[in-house]
Amino acid sequence: MLSLNDPMIKREIIMDHYENPRNKGLVDDPKYLKINMNSESCIDDITIQILLVDNIIKDFRFDGIGCTISTASTSILSELVKGESVEKAYQIIDEYDKMIKELPYDEILLQEAVVFKDVSKQANRIKCAKIGFNGLLELLNSLKDGDIDGKR
């Protein structure tokens, strides 16, 4: 496990995902579910796309304008859920939410996402840190609700 108590290591991980976001760039493919997420309290306006095949998130893409926290957290999320089942994605979202709320959570499941564990101390950054996770949750919930489009 990374020593993510070191503020410099946390900063390096966040800046790396901000400057070199993974899975950034949307695709023009109607098989992808898509949602746009924005924040009234920040510049964040991102679109998330996922490709689901047999209940597995085969691809996760995102693009748009985002602050450092929203871009980095969505980049880390994309790596966490790509290739995983919908059920595991729900687990990851749930554990991340617990972490943000300062409840006991599974560090191993969250991997690099634990760099955002102190975001709860900065209330104005919580929405930024959760925008990608909330977008994925809305997309997955739209499937349960029968809204197959997943578009918003």
MDAnalysis code that builds the backbone (N, CA, C; Angstrom):
import MDAnalysis as mda
import numpy as np

u = mda.Universe.empty(456, n_residues=152, atom_resindex=np.repeat(np.arange(152), 3), trajectory=True)
u.add_TopologyAttr("name", ["N", "CA", "C"] * 152)
u.add_TopologyAttr("resid", np.arange(1, 153))
u.add_TopologyAttr("resname", ["MET", "LEU", "SER", "LEU", "ASN", "ASP", "PRO", "MET", "ILE", "LYS", "ARG", "GLU", "ILE", "ILE", "MET", "ASP", "HIS", "TYR", "GLU", "ASN", "PRO", "ARG", "ASN", "LYS", "GLY", "LEU", "VAL", "ASP", "ASP", "PRO", "LYS", "TYR", "LEU", "LYS", "ILE", "ASN", "MET", "ASN", "SER", "GLU", "SER", "CYS", "ILE", "ASP", "ASP", "ILE", "THR", "ILE", "GLN", "ILE", "LEU", "LEU", "VAL", "ASP", "ASN", "ILE", "ILE", "LYS", "ASP", "PHE", "ARG", "PHE", "ASP", "GLY", "ILE", "GLY", "CYS", "THR", "ILE", "SER", "THR", "ALA", "SER", "THR", "SER", "ILE", "LEU", "SER", "GLU", "LEU", "VAL", "LYS", "GLY", "GLU", "SER", "VAL", "GLU", "LYS", "ALA", "TYR", "GLN", "ILE", "ILE", "ASP", "GLU", "TYR", "ASP", "LYS", "MET", "ILE", "LYS", "GLU", "LEU", "PRO", "TYR", "ASP", "GLU", "ILE", "LEU", "LEU", "GLN", "GLU", "ALA", "VAL", "VAL", "PHE", "LYS", "ASP", "VAL", "SER", "LYS", "GLN", "ALA", "ASN", "ARG", "ILE", "LYS", "CYS", "ALA", "LYS", "ILE", "GLY", "PHE", "ASN", "GLY", "LEU", "LEU", "GLU", "LEU", "LEU", "ASN", "SER", "LEU", "LYS", "ASP", "GLY", "ASP", "ILE", "ASP", "GLY", "LYS", "ARG"])
u.atoms.positions = np.array([
    [0.850, -1.195, 0.000],
    [0.000, 0.000, 0.000],
    [0.885, 1.243, 0.000],
    [0.473, 2.215, -0.769],
    [1.213, 3.467, -0.825],
    [1.156, 4.176, 0.519],
    [2.180, 4.933, 0.823],
    [2.158, 5.730, 2.047],
    [1.407, 7.026, 1.754],
    [0.089, 6.927, 1.830],
    [-0.726, 8.068, 1.438],
    [-1.015, 9.013, 2.590],
    [-0.258, 8.889, 3.656],
    [-0.363, 9.878, 4.730],
    [0.602, 11.024, 4.490],
    [1.545, 10.821, 3.593],
    [2.523, 11.849, 3.256],
    [1.870, 12.866, 2.320],
    [1.730, 14.131, 2.762],
    [1.057, 15.135, 1.931],
    [1.727, 15.346, 0.575],
    [3.029, 15.185, 0.508],
    [3.721, 15.377, -0.775],
    [3.368, 14.260, -1.764],
    [3.251, 13.033, -1.272],
    [2.880, 11.923, -2.161],
    [1.442, 12.102, -2.635],
    [0.563, 12.508, -1.712],
    [-0.832, 12.753, -2.099],
    [-0.902, 13.835, -3.176],
    [-0.148, 14.903, -2.962],
    [-0.141, 16.007, -3.927],
    [0.383, 15.543, -5.281],
    [1.442, 14.734, -5.278],
    [2.008, 14.215, -6.534],
    [0.987, 13.382, -7.298],
    [0.266, 12.523, -6.588],
    [-0.739, 11.667, -7.239],
    [-1.850, 12.531, -7.829],
    [-2.341, 13.477, -7.051],
    [-3.414, 14.359, -7.526],
    [-2.950, 15.159, -8.740],
    [-1.761, 15.741, -8.665],
    [-1.258, 16.551, -9.785],
    [-0.992, 15.693, -11.022],
    [-0.514, 14.468, -10.826],
    [-0.277, 13.581, -11.968],
    [-1.590, 13.276, -12.688],
    [-2.647, 12.981, -11.931],
    [-3.942, 12.682, -12.558],
    [-4.582, 13.935, -13.150],
    [-4.258, 15.111, -12.613],
    [-4.785, 16.356, -13.184],
    [-4.061, 16.705, -14.484],
    [-2.742, 16.609, -14.466],
    [-1.943, 16.982, -15.635],
    [-1.956, 15.915, -16.725],
    [-2.147, 14.658, -16.336],
    [-2.163, 13.533, -17.277],
    [-3.378, 12.652, -16.987],
    [-4.578, 13.190, -17.160],
    [-5.764, 12.411, -16.801],
    [-5.890, 11.141, -17.639],
    [-6.213, 10.053, -16.963],
    [-6.407, 8.772, -17.633],
    [-7.813, 8.735, -18.220],
    [-7.934, 8.108, -19.368],
    [-9.232, 7.870, -20.015],
    [-9.984, 9.156, -20.349],
    [-9.243, 10.224, -20.617],
    [-9.866, 11.506, -20.968],
    [-10.080, 11.558, -22.475],
    [-11.221, 12.043, -22.854],
    [-11.593, 12.145, -24.261],
    [-12.808, 11.278, -24.529],
    [-13.827, 11.880, -25.103],
    [-15.068, 11.159, -25.368],
    [-15.002, 10.461, -26.717],
    [-15.857, 9.471, -26.885],
    [-15.952, 8.762, -28.160],
    [-17.353, 8.972, -28.732],
    [-17.449, 8.941, -30.035],
    [-18.733, 9.095, -30.708],
    [-19.259, 7.697, -31.019],
    [-19.914, 7.109, -30.027],
    [-20.409, 5.746, -30.173],
    [-21.719, 5.635, -29.395],
    [-22.811, 5.342, -30.077],
    [-24.112, 5.290, -29.393],
    [-24.233, 4.159, -28.363],
    [-23.300, 3.227, -28.344],
    [-23.350, 2.147, -27.350],
    [-22.938, 2.638, -25.957],
    [-22.299, 3.795, -25.898],
    [-21.859, 4.358, -24.620],
    [-23.012, 5.077, -23.939],
    [-23.155, 4.865, -22.647],
    [-24.079, 5.646, -21.833],
    [-23.369, 6.933, -21.462],
    [-24.116, 8.028, -21.389],
    [-23.466, 9.324, -21.194],
    [-24.251, 10.172, -20.213],
    [-23.524, 10.955, -19.431],
    [-24.149, 11.901, -18.514],
    [-23.247, 13.127, -18.384],
    [-23.886, 14.282, -18.249],
    [-23.130, 15.511, -18.004],
    [-23.338, 15.914, -16.556],
    [-22.258, 16.258, -15.895],
    [-22.299, 16.680, -14.500],
    [-21.654, 18.058, -14.404],
    [-22.278, 18.955, -13.634],
    [-21.652, 20.252, -13.415],
    [-21.911, 20.695, -11.994],
    [-21.170, 21.699, -11.622],
    [-21.246, 22.181, -10.249],
    [-21.517, 23.674, -10.257],
    [-22.452, 24.092, -9.420],
    [-22.747, 25.518, -9.306],
    [-21.702, 26.236, -8.452],
    [-20.880, 25.468, -7.734],
    [-19.911, 26.097, -6.830],
    [-18.481, 26.086, -7.373],
    [-18.289, 25.564, -8.586],
    [-16.940, 25.460, -9.144],
    [-17.066, 25.502, -10.671],
    [-15.946, 25.436, -11.374],
    [-15.963, 25.456, -12.836],
    [-16.322, 24.108, -13.434],
    [-16.462, 23.099, -12.599],
    [-16.634, 21.730, -13.077],
    [-17.845, 21.568, -13.994],
    [-17.582, 21.046, -15.180],
    [-18.612, 20.709, -16.156],
    [-18.037, 19.563, -16.986],
    [-18.317, 18.340, -16.541],
    [-17.713, 17.189, -17.214],
    [-18.779, 16.227, -17.722],
    [-18.426, 15.561, -18.795],
    [-19.275, 14.518, -19.359],
    [-18.567, 13.188, -19.150],
    [-19.347, 12.220, -18.702],
    [-18.828, 10.880, -18.450],
    [-19.525, 9.925, -19.403],
    [-18.752, 8.995, -19.959],
    [-19.297, 7.938, -20.805],
    [-18.817, 6.598, -20.266],
    [-19.717, 5.619, -20.283],
    [-19.290, 4.251, -19.957],
    [-19.834, 3.302, -21.013],
    [-19.068, 2.277, -21.261],
    [-19.497, 1.202, -22.151],
    [-19.682, -0.034, -21.288],
    [-20.917, -0.507, -21.229],
    [-21.231, -1.705, -20.452],
    [-21.420, -2.882, -21.397],
    [-20.736, -3.969, -21.095],
    [-20.903, -5.202, -21.849],
    [-21.028, -6.333, -20.835],
    [-22.157, -7.017, -20.849],
    [-22.395, -8.135, -19.924],
    [-22.134, -7.756, -18.473],
    [-22.647, -6.588, -18.083],
    [-22.553, -6.105, -16.700],
    [-21.123, -5.735, -16.271],
    [-20.232, -5.560, -17.241],
    [-18.849, -5.149, -16.984],
    [-18.639, -3.769, -17.614],
    [-17.977, -2.888, -16.864],
    [-17.642, -1.569, -17.401],
    [-16.389, -1.740, -18.259],
    [-16.619, -1.904, -19.554],
    [-15.513, -2.155, -20.486],
    [-14.697, -0.894, -20.751],
    [-15.369, 0.259, -20.689],
    [-14.657, 1.513, -20.931],
    [-15.313, 2.615, -20.110],
    [-14.488, 3.561, -19.713],
    [-14.928, 4.742, -18.957],
    [-14.175, 5.906, -19.555],
    [-14.890, 6.889, -20.060],
    [-14.288, 8.064, -20.684],
    [-14.870, 9.301, -20.010],
    [-14.119, 10.375, -20.023],
    [-14.655, 11.648, -19.526],
    [-13.935, 12.792, -20.206],
    [-14.596, 13.942, -20.213],
    [-13.989, 15.141, -20.772],
    [-14.782, 16.345, -20.281],
    [-14.217, 17.502, -20.475],
    [-14.862, 18.736, -20.072],
    [-13.903, 19.615, -19.307],
    [-14.474, 20.577, -18.617],
    [-13.694, 21.511, -17.820],
    [-13.833, 21.091, -16.363],
    [-12.695, 20.961, -15.697],
    [-12.750, 20.575, -14.292],
    [-11.586, 21.138, -13.522],
    [-11.820, 21.395, -12.258],
    [-10.732, 21.843, -11.388],
    [-9.797, 20.661, -11.126],
    [-8.734, 20.919, -10.429],
    [-7.744, 19.881, -10.138],
    [-8.378, 18.683, -9.442],
    [-9.192, 18.943, -8.419],
    [-9.781, 17.866, -7.615],
    [-10.762, 17.033, -8.441],
    [-11.638, 17.683, -9.189],
    [-12.627, 16.915, -9.959],
    [-11.964, 16.116, -11.080],
    [-10.998, 16.709, -11.751],
    [-10.313, 15.999, -12.831],
    [-9.537, 14.808, -12.287],
    [-8.775, 15.028, -11.224],
    [-7.955, 13.947, -10.660],
    [-8.822, 12.831, -10.093],
    [-9.884, 13.176, -9.380],
    [-10.727, 12.136, -8.785],
    [-11.451, 11.331, -9.861],
    [-11.889, 11.983, -10.936],
    [-12.564, 11.268, -12.016],
    [-11.576, 10.397, -12.780],
    [-10.354, 10.867, -12.951],
    [-9.312, 10.066, -13.589],
    [-9.020, 8.805, -12.771],
    [-8.882, 8.962, -11.472],
    [-8.633, 7.808, -10.592],
    [-9.834, 6.862, -10.636],
    [-11.042, 7.415, -10.588],
    [-12.246, 6.584, -10.672],
    [-12.245, 5.766, -11.959],
    [-11.878, 6.391, -13.060],
    [-11.896, 5.686, -14.352],
    [-10.999, 4.453, -14.308],
    [-9.861, 4.575, -13.647],
    [-8.953, 3.428, -13.532],
    [-9.500, 2.367, -12.579],
    [-10.194, 2.814, -11.536],
    [-10.734, 1.874, -10.552],
    [-11.839, 0.995, -11.124],
    [-12.689, 1.557, -11.976],
    [-13.870, 0.804, -12.407],
    [-13.745, 0.169, -13.787],
    [-12.801, 0.599, -14.576],
    [-12.655, 0.047, -15.922],
    [-12.306, -1.437, -15.824],
    [-13.121, -2.254, -16.460],
    [-12.915, -3.695, -16.422],
    [-13.597, -4.383, -15.250],
    [-14.279, -3.608, -14.421],
    [-14.939, -4.166, -13.233],
    [-16.445, -4.328, -13.472],
    [-17.063, -5.152, -12.644],
    [-18.507, -5.366, -12.727],
    [-19.246, -4.143, -12.189],
    [-20.506, -4.049, -12.557],
    [-21.354, -2.982, -12.046],
    [-21.429, -3.073, -10.520],
    [-21.527, -4.293, -9.996],
    [-21.605, -4.478, -8.541],
    [-20.353, -3.937, -7.849],
    [-19.184, -4.216, -8.428],
    [-17.950, -3.715, -7.817],
    [-17.881, -2.194, -7.917],
    [-18.368, -1.636, -9.010],
    [-18.397, -0.175, -9.153],
    [-19.259, 0.435, -8.052],
    [-20.407, -0.186, -7.771],
    [-21.253, 0.290, -6.668],
    [-20.490, 0.225, -5.339],
    [-19.737, -0.850, -5.117],
    [-18.946, -0.982, -3.879],
    [-17.924, 0.143, -3.771],
    [-17.231, 0.420, -4.867],
    [-16.206, 1.468, -4.886],
    [-16.842, 2.820, -4.571],
    [-17.969, 3.109, -5.204],
    [-18.670, 4.376, -4.954],
    [-19.084, 4.467, -3.489],
    [-19.609, 3.377, -2.944],
    [-20.054, 3.350, -1.554],
    [-18.884, 3.565, -0.585],
    [-17.768, 2.893, -0.832],
    [-16.606, 3.038, 0.045],
    [-16.032, 4.457, -0.039],
    [-16.021, 5.035, -1.235],
    [-15.537, 6.405, -1.418],
    [-16.415, 7.380, -0.631],
    [-17.731, 7.163, -0.710],
    [-18.669, 8.007, 0.024],
    [-18.429, 7.886, 1.534],
    [-18.204, 6.677, 2.010],
    [-17.903, 6.479, 3.435],
    [-16.639, 7.249, 3.819],
    [-15.621, 7.160, 2.974],
    [-14.356, 7.853, 3.248],
    [-14.591, 9.361, 3.352],
    [-15.336, 9.908, 2.399],
    [-15.606, 11.351, 2.388],
    [-16.374, 11.755, 3.647],
    [-17.249, 10.876, 4.123],
    [-18.042, 11.164, 5.329],
    [-17.295, 10.813, 6.615],
    [-16.023, 10.444, 6.482],
    [-15.150, 10.096, 7.615],
    [-15.653, 8.883, 8.392],
    [-16.235, 7.928, 7.670],
    [-16.658, 6.656, 8.250],
    [-15.603, 5.604, 7.910],
    [-15.591, 4.469, 8.597],
    [-14.632, 3.405, 8.228],
    [-14.876, 2.978, 6.775],
    [-13.780, 2.768, 6.043],
    [-13.869, 2.413, 4.623],
    [-12.740, 1.451, 4.264],
    [-12.851, 0.857, 3.087],
    [-11.889, -0.127, 2.595],
    [-10.805, 0.570, 1.767],
    [-9.661, 0.826, 2.395],
    [-8.540, 1.495, 1.714],
    [-8.052, 0.705, 0.514],
    [-8.015, -0.608, 0.636],
    [-7.478, -1.447, -0.441],
    [-8.365, -1.336, -1.679],
    [-9.671, -1.346, -1.490],
    [-10.589, -1.233, -2.619],
    [-10.439, 0.125, -3.315],
    [-10.209, 1.172, -2.543],
    [-10.132, 2.519, -3.108],
    [-8.779, 2.860, -3.735],
    [-7.740, 2.111, -3.407],
    [-6.417, 2.342, -3.976],
    [-6.030, 3.822, -3.916],
    [-5.673, 4.426, -5.059],
    [-5.211, 5.821, -5.075],
    [-6.283, 6.829, -4.689],
    [-7.537, 6.447, -4.750],
    [-8.613, 7.379, -4.403],
    [-8.525, 7.831, -2.948],
    [-7.776, 7.119, -2.122],
    [-7.646, 7.516, -0.713],
    [-6.916, 8.850, -0.564],
    [-6.310, 9.351, -1.629],
    [-5.661, 10.671, -1.542],
    [-6.679, 11.771, -1.256],
    [-7.957, 11.473, -1.438],
    [-9.007, 12.472, -1.195],
    [-9.664, 12.314, 0.172],
    [-9.057, 11.543, 1.059],
    [-9.694, 11.271, 2.353],
    [-9.828, 12.523, 3.222],
    [-9.010, 13.518, 3.021],
    [-9.089, 14.733, 3.835],
    [-9.990, 15.804, 3.220],
    [-10.608, 15.511, 2.091],
    [-11.431, 16.505, 1.415],
    [-12.621, 16.914, 2.284],
    [-13.025, 16.055, 3.193],
    [-14.156, 16.392, 4.074],
    [-13.850, 17.593, 4.963],
    [-12.580, 17.881, 5.148],
    [-12.177, 19.036, 5.958],
    [-12.314, 20.347, 5.170],
    [-12.565, 20.227, 3.871],
    [-12.753, 21.398, 3.008],
    [-14.119, 21.250, 2.329],
    [-15.156, 21.643, 3.010],
    [-16.524, 21.409, 2.538],
    [-16.750, 21.867, 1.101],
    [-16.112, 22.961, 0.704],
    [-16.307, 23.477, -0.646],
    [-15.675, 22.579, -1.715],
    [-14.857, 21.600, -1.330],
    [-14.200, 20.707, -2.296],
    [-14.888, 19.347, -2.395],
    [-15.842, 19.065, -1.511],
    [-16.495, 17.748, -1.519],
    [-17.194, 17.492, -2.853],
    [-17.935, 18.483, -3.354],
    [-18.625, 18.305, -4.639],
    [-17.631, 18.036, -5.761],
    [-16.502, 18.712, -5.723],
    [-15.472, 18.508, -6.742],
    [-14.949, 17.072, -6.695],
    [-14.689, 16.594, -5.485],
    [-14.120, 15.252, -5.310],
    [-15.129, 14.158, -5.639],
    [-16.424, 14.502, -5.606],
    [-17.449, 13.478, -5.826],
    [-18.133, 13.561, -7.187],
    [-17.820, 14.550, -7.997],
    [-18.575, 14.763, -9.237],
    [-18.532, 13.548, -10.170],
    [-17.369, 12.959, -10.342],
    [-17.260, 11.772, -11.198],
    [-17.962, 10.567, -10.587],
    [-17.786, 10.387, -9.278],
    [-18.426, 9.275, -8.576],
    [-19.946, 9.418, -8.635],
    [-20.452, 10.651, -8.442],
    [-21.899, 10.880, -8.521],
    [-22.421, 10.654, -9.934],
    [-21.631, 11.035, -10.924],
    [-22.033, 10.818, -12.314],
    [-22.138, 9.335, -12.635],
    [-21.137, 8.582, -12.216],
    [-21.172, 7.137, -12.454],
    [-22.363, 6.516, -11.721],
    [-22.597, 6.940, -10.490],
    [-23.729, 6.421, -9.721],
    [-25.048, 6.705, -10.445],
    [-25.215, 7.920, -10.952],
    [-26.440, 8.257, -11.685],
    [-26.587, 7.398, -12.936],
    [-25.491, 7.169, -13.653],
    [-25.553, 6.319, -14.845],
    [-25.973, 4.906, -14.474],
    [-25.353, 4.346, -13.458],
    [-25.672, 2.975, -13.044],
    [-27.107, 2.891, -12.530],
    [-27.537, 3.896, -11.786],
    [-28.915, 3.903, -11.289],
    [-29.918, 4.045, -12.427],
    [-29.541, 4.747, -13.488],
    [-30.451, 4.902, -14.628],
    [-30.717, 3.546, -15.282],
    [-29.760, 2.650, -15.203],
    [-29.964, 1.304, -15.743],
    [-30.983, 0.553, -14.906],
    [-30.879, 0.690, -13.585],
    [-31.823, 0.028, -12.679],
    [-33.224, 0.585, -12.862],
    [-33.301, 1.886, -13.142],
    [-34.597, 2.544, -13.284],
    [-35.192, 2.322, -14.674],
    [-34.467, 1.624, -15.524],
    [-34.965, 1.353, -16.858],
    [-34.730, 2.466, -17.847],
    [-34.001, 3.514, -17.436],
    [-33.671, 4.615, -18.346],
    [-32.408, 4.213, -19.100],
    [-32.571, 3.362, -20.088],
    [-31.435, 2.765, -20.794],
    [-30.570, 3.816, -21.482],
    [-31.177, 4.922, -21.895],
    [-30.383, 5.975, -22.541],
    [-29.227, 6.406, -21.670],
    [-29.519, 6.624, -20.377],
    [-28.477, 7.122, -19.496],
    [-28.043, 8.536, -19.836],
    [-28.776, 9.190, -20.705],
    [-28.374, 10.544, -21.130],
    [-29.069, 11.573, -20.276],
    [-28.352, 12.630, -20.015],
    [-28.939, 13.723, -19.233],
    [-28.457, 15.032, -19.801],
])
